[in-house]
Amino acid sequence: MAQVLYIILGLIAGVLSGMLGIGGGIVLIPALVFIFGLTQHQAQGTTLALMVPPIGLLAALRYYQGGNVKLGMAGFICIGFFVGGLLGANLVQDLSEPLLRKGFAIFLLFVSLRMLFAKT
């Protein structure tokens, strides 16, 4: 039964990602913490682990077909993400659970307020 719920969560995250261009972590991390009871570290690690296979390939292909993908830019960002992901993962391993969760929440709040009050 849990596997079905995981698939439903993946579908919801995938639909929102495809529609809004959001990273799945914005949906997945809070859901894994508050619905499935994972720690913040476990939720972030699990979300990173599911990004290993090309899960966004079909959505990215559709955006590419619509002329909405800058491949060169994406390639360079991938290089940075590859190294940066390791650096970030190393940095948070010793943070306390409450501090990590609050940091994640502050980041989401900042992004949402910035987008809400942007002039364009």
Contact map, one row per residue, 1 for C-alpha under 8 A:
111110000000000000000000000000000000000000000000000000000000000000000000000000000000000000000000000000000000000000000000
111111000000000000000000000000000000000000000000000000000000000000000000000000000000000000000000000000000000000000000000
111111100000000000000000000000000000000000000000000000000000000000000000000000000000000000000000000000000000000000000000
111111110000000000000000000000000000000000000000000000000000000000000000000000000000000000000000000000000000000000000000
111111111000000000000000000000000000000000000000000000000000000000000000000000000000000000000000000000000000000000000000
011111111100000000000000000000000000000000000000000000000000000000000000000000000000000000000000000000000000000000000000
001111111110000000000000000000000000000000000000000000000000000000000000000000000000000000000000000000000000000000000000
000111111111000000000000000000000000000000000000000000000000000000000000000000000000000000000000000000000000000000000000
000011111111100000000000000100100000000000000000000000000000000000000000000000000000000000000000000000000000000000000000
000001111111110000000000000100000000000000000000000000000000000000000000000000000000000000000000000000000000000000000000
000000111111111000000000000000000000000000000000000000000000000000000000000000000000000000000000000000000000000000000000
000000011111111100000000000000000000000000000000000000000000000000000000000000000000000000000000000000000000000000000000
000000001111111110000001001100000000000000000000000000000000000000000000000000000000000000000000000000000000000000000000
000000000111111111000001000000000000000000000000000000000000000000000000000000000000000000000000000000000000000000000000
000000000011111111100000000000000000000000000000000000000000000000000000000000000000000000000000000000000000000000000000
000000000001111111111101000000000000000000000000000000000000000000000000000000000000000000000000000000000000000000000000
000000000000111111111111000000000000000000000000000000000000000000000000000000000000000000000000000000000000000000000000
000000000000011111111100000000000000000000000000000000000010000000000000000000000000000000000000000000000000000000000000
000000000000001111111000000000000000000000000000000000000000000000000000000000000000000000000000000000000000000000000000
000000000000000111111100000000000000000000000000000000000000000000000000000000000000000000000000000000000000000000000000
000000000000000111111110000000000000000000000000000000000000000000000000000000000000000000000000000000000000000000000000
000000000000000111011111010000000000000000000000000000000000000000000000000000000000000000000000000000000000000000000000
000000000000000010001111111000000000000000000000000000000000000000000000000000000000000000000000000000000000000000000000
000000000000110110000111111100000000000000000010000000000000000000000000000000000000000000000000000000000000000000000000
000000000000000000000011111111000000000000010010000000000000000000000000000000000000000000000000000000000000000000000000
000000000000000000000111111111000000000000000000000000000000000000000000000000000000000000000000000000000001000000000000
000000000000100000000011111111100000000000000000000000000000000000000000000000000000000000000000000000000000000000000000
000000001100100000000001111111110000000000100010000000000000000000000000000000000000000000000000000000000000000000000000
000000000000000000000000111111111000000100110010000000000000000000000000000000000000000000000000000000000000000000000000
000000000000000000000000111111111110000000100000000000000000000000000000000000000000000000000000000000000000000000000000
000000001000000000000000001111111111000000000000000000000000000000000000000000000000000000000000000000000000000000000000
000000000000000000000000000111111111110000100000000000000000000000000000000000000000000000000000000000000000000000000000
000000000000000000000000000011111111111100100000000000000000000000000000000000000000000000000000000000000000000000000000
000000000000000000000000000001111111110000000000000000000000000000000000000000000000000000000000000000000000000000000000
000000000000000000000000000001111111100000000000000000000000000000000000000000000000000000000000000000000000000000000000
000000000000000000000000000000111111110000000000000000000000000000000000000000000000000000000000000000000000000000000000
000000000000000000000000000000011111111000000000000000000000000000000000000000000000000000000000000000000000000000000000
000000000000000000000000000000011101111111100000000000000000000000000000000000000000000000000000000000000000000000000000
000000000000000000000000000000001000111111100000000000000000000000000000000000000000000000000000100000000000000000000000
000000000000000000000000000010001000011111110000000000000000000000000000000000000000000000000000100110000000000000000000
000000000000000000000000000000000000011111111000000000000000000000000000000000000000000000001000100100000000000000000000
000000000000000000000000000000000000011111111100000000000000000000000000000000000000000000000000000000000000000000000000
000000000000000000000000000111011000011111111110000000000000000000000000000000000000000000000000000000000000000000000000
000000000000000000000000100010000000000111111111000000000000000000000000000000000000000000000000000000000000000000000000
000000000000000000000000000000000000000011111111100000000000000000000000000000000000000000000000000000000000000000000000
000000000000000000000000000000000000000001111111110000000000000000000000000000000000000000000000000000000000000000000000
000000000000000000000001100110000000000000111111111000000000000000000000000000000000000000000000000000000000000000000000
000000000000000000000000000000000000000000011111111100000000000000000000000000000000000000000000000000000000000000000000
000000000000000000000000000000000000000000001111111100000000000000000000000000000000000000000000000000000000000000000000
000000000000000000000000000000000000000000000111111110100000000000000000000000000000000000000000000000000000000000000000
000000000000000000000000000000000000000000000011111111100000000000000000000000000000000000000000000000000000000000000000
000000000000000000000000000000000000000000000001111111100000000000000000000000000000000000000000000000000000000000000000
000000000000000000000000000000000000000000000000011111100000000000000000000000000000000000000000000000000000000000000000
000000000000000000000000000000000000000000000000001111111000000000000000000000000000000000000000000000000000000000000000
000000000000000000000000000000000000000000000000011111111100000000000000000000000000000000000000000000000000000000000000
000000000000000000000000000000000000000000000000000001111111000000000000000000000000000000000000000000000000000000000000
000000000000000000000000000000000000000000000000000001111111100000000000000000000000000000000000000000000000000000000000
000000000000000000000000000000000000000000000000000000111111110000000000000000000000000000000000000000000000000000000000
000000000000000001000000000000000000000000000000000000011111111000000000000000000000000000000000000000000000000000000000
000000000000000000000000000000000000000000000000000000011111111100001000000000000000000000000000000000000000000000000000
000000000000000000000000000000000000000000000000000000001111111110000000000000000000000000000000000000000000000000000000
000000000000000000000000000000000000000000000000000000000111111111000000000000000000000000000000000000000000000000000000
000000000000000000000000000000000000000000000000000000000011111111111000000000000000000000000000000000000000000000000000
000000000000000000000000000000000000000000000000000000000001111111111000000000000000000000000000000000000000000000000000
000000000000000000000000000000000000000000000000000000000000111111110000000000000000000000000000000000000000000000000000
000000000000000000000000000000000000000000000000000000000000011111110000000000000000000000000000000000000000000000000000
000000000000000000000000000000000000000000000000000000000000001111111000000000000000000000000000000000000000000000000000
000000000000000000000000000000000000000000000000000000000000001111111100000000000000000000000000000000000000000000000000
000000000000000000000000000000000000000000000000000000000001001100111110010000000000000000000000000000000000000000000000
000000000000000000000000000000000000000000000000000000000000000000011111110000000000000000000000000000000000000000000000
000000000000000000000000000000000000000000000000000000000000000000001111111000000000000000000000000000000000000000000000
000000000000000000000000000000000000000000000000000000000000000000000111111100000000000000000000000000000000000000000000
000000000000000000000000000000000000000000000000000000000000000000000111111110000000000000000000000000000000000000000000
000000000000000000000000000000000000000000000000000000000000000000001111111111000000000000000000000000000000000000000000
000000000000000000000000000000000000000000000000000000000000000000000011111111100000000000000000000000000000000000000000
000000000000000000000000000000000000000000000000000000000000000000000001111111110000000000000000000000000000000000000000
000000000000000000000000000000000000000000000000000000000000000000000000111111111000000000000000000000000000000000000000
000000000000000000000000000000000000000000000000000000000000000000000000011111111100000000000000000000000000000000000000
000000000000000000000000000000000000000000000000000000000000000000000000001111111110000000000000000000000000000000000000
000000000000000000000000000000000000000000000000000000000000000000000000000111111111000000000000000000000000000000000000
000000000000000000000000000000000000000000000000000000000000000000000000000011111111100000000000000000000000000000000000
000000000000000000000000000000000000000000000000000000000000000000000000000001111111110000000000000000000000000000000000
000000000000000000000000000000000000000000000000000000000000000000000000000000111111111000000000000000000000000000000000
000000000000000000000000000000000000000000000000000000000000000000000000000000011111111100000000000000000000000000000000
000000000000000000000000000000000000000000000000000000000000000000000000000000001111111110000000000000000000000000000000
000000000000000000000000000000000000000000000000000000000000000000000000000000000111111111000000000000000000000000000000
000000000000000000000000000000000000000000000000000000000000000000000000000000000011111111100000000000000000000000000000
000000000000000000000000000000000000000000000000000000000000000000000000000000000001111111110000000000000000000000000000
000000000000000000000000000000000000000000000000000000000000000000000000000000000000111111111000000000000000000000000000
000000000000000000000000000000000000000000000000000000000000000000000000000000000000011111111000000000000000000000000000
000000000000000000000000000000000000000000000000000000000000000000000000000000000000001111111110000000000000000000000000
000000000000000000000000000000000000000000000000000000000000000000000000000000000000000111111110000100000000000000000000
000000000000000000000000000000000000000010000000000000000000000000000000000000000000000011111110000000000000000000000000
000000000000000000000000000000000000000000000000000000000000000000000000000000000000000000111111000000000000000000000000
000000000000000000000000000000000000000000000000000000000000000000000000000000000000000000111111101100000000000000000000
000000000000000000000000000000000000000000000000000000000000000000000000000000000000000000000111111100000000000000000000
000000000000000000000000000000000000001110000000000000000000000000000000000000000000000000000011111110000000000000000000
000000000000000000000000000000000000000000000000000000000000000000000000000000000000000000000001111111000000000000000000
000000000000000000000000000000000000000000000000000000000000000000000000000000000000000000000011111111100000000000000000
000000000000000000000000000000000000000110000000000000000000000000000000000000000000000000010011111111110000000000000000
000000000000000000000000000000000000000100000000000000000000000000000000000000000000000000000000111111111000000000000000
000000000000000000000000000000000000000000000000000000000000000000000000000000000000000000000000011111111100000000000000
000000000000000000000000000000000000000000000000000000000000000000000000000000000000000000000000001111111110000000000000
000000000000000000000000000000000000000000000000000000000000000000000000000000000000000000000000000111111111000000000000
000000000000000000000000000000000000000000000000000000000000000000000000000000000000000000000000000011111111100000000000
000000000000000000000000000000000000000000000000000000000000000000000000000000000000000000000000000001111111110000000000
000000000000000000000000000000000000000000000000000000000000000000000000000000000000000000000000000000111111111000000000
000000000000000000000000010000000000000000000000000000000000000000000000000000000000000000000000000000011111111100000000
000000000000000000000000000000000000000000000000000000000000000000000000000000000000000000000000000000001111111110000000
000000000000000000000000000000000000000000000000000000000000000000000000000000000000000000000000000000000111111111000000
000000000000000000000000000000000000000000000000000000000000000000000000000000000000000000000000000000000011111111100000
000000000000000000000000000000000000000000000000000000000000000000000000000000000000000000000000000000000001111111110000
000000000000000000000000000000000000000000000000000000000000000000000000000000000000000000000000000000000000111111111000
000000000000000000000000000000000000000000000000000000000000000000000000000000000000000000000000000000000000011111111100
000000000000000000000000000000000000000000000000000000000000000000000000000000000000000000000000000000000000001111111100
000000000000000000000000000000000000000000000000000000000000000000000000000000000000000000000000000000000000000111111100
000000000000000000000000000000000000000000000000000000000000000000000000000000000000000000000000000000000000000011111110
000000000000000000000000000000000000000000000000000000000000000000000000000000000000000000000000000000000000000001111111
000000000000000000000000000000000000000000000000000000000000000000000000000000000000000000000000000000000000000000001111
000000000000000000000000000000000000000000000000000000000000000000000000000000000000000000000000000000000000000000000111
